[in-house]
Amino acid sequence: DGSSTGDSTEREDSGEADRRRLNLVAQARDSRGRSWRRWVFWHSLIAIGFAILVLVAWKLSRNRRSGPPKQHLVSNGTALFAPTTIILSLDGFRADFLQRGFTPRLNALVKEGISPQYMMPSFPSLTFPNHFT
């Protein structure tokens, strides 16, 4: 008469359940593969973007790093020297004397040369330390 293993419909249901489980496992494997690829893609994109940013910043800063300007040397016929700087220091001279018109020659020097807008004296308020700083 038959076997005692059960009905054939139960075996078909069992096979269908196995196929569904296998499909779920395959889908999970595929989604893991896709998420891994997505992770690699985004991290690679970020790394490449960062590398490009660093390269552009390096290239732009490289052109500006020319260093201090080269001094123009002057010759007096025997030696080369840098342009001369003259410091005119007047002890006890008030700054407002220049605006009052008491010193027309100094006013002419200021107009022709370079004059600071203000001075920050050092302490103690002595001539040499102020010239040195």
Secondary structure, DSSP 4 states (H G I P E B T S, - for coil): ---SS--HHHHHHHHHHHHHHHHHHHHHHHHHHHHHHHHHHHHHHHHHHHHHHHHHHHHHHHHH---SPPPPPEE-SS-EEPPP------TT--TTHHHHTS-HHHHHHHHHS---S-----SS--HHHHHH-
